Structure formats: structure tokens, C-alpha cells
Amino acid sequence: PILIYSLMNGGTLVIDLIGFVFPMYASIKAIESPAEDDDTMWLTYWLVFSIFKIVESTADFLLQYIPFYLLIKAAFLVWCYYPKTQGAKIIYTSAIKPYVVPALGIDQTAKKED
């Protein structure tokens, strides 16, 4: 009943659950696993997610006029964390890394491979 009510009144709770619950579960599994590649995947997701939330809260007055925005947002979040698409990695390597890493003065030669 709560989820149905939430969907009828904007759906923000459902969208937040999509953006938080599975990624949180997968992050805990990644932390507890001996492999490091899944840790990188989930750190990248949380970085992209946090930047997305900042941009979204700043541009909220415009986003409310986009039809089906919540559906688009849900699809975007799933695309970001779905293992076959690894959308967060695509966003990081194409939009965040080229600008933020040099601005922070991080030495990219000593960095492990992507």
C-alpha cells in the first residue's frame, strides 16, 4: 500500500529505493568479497549517484516540467548500476575523470588500470 501511494503521489520513494536499496546490498557484498573490481564498480556508482543528486537538487525547478522524468530517472539509475551496461563507469571515464582528476592534481600514471 505504501509503494502504491508513493507512485500515485510522485513516486519519489520508489525511485529512491531503486537508487539506494540494490546498490547498497551490492556494495556490502562487494566490500565483503576478496575481489577488487566490484569495489571499484560500486565506488564509481556512488560517485556518479552523488553528483547526479547534487545536479538534480539544483535543477529541480526545471526537471519538474519534463514529462515522465521519474521514469527516466529510474531507467538512468538502473543503467548506471546494471553490470552489463556499467553506465556509471562510462559517465566517470567520459565526463568526470577528464576534468576532475587533473583539477585535483592526481597523478594518473601511478593509477591502476581502468
PyMOL commands that set and color helices and strands:
alter all, ss='L'
color gray80, all
select helices_A, chain A and resi 2-8+12-32+37-58+60-63+69-81+87-104
alter helices_A, ss='H'
color red, helices_A
deselect
rebuild
show_as cartoon
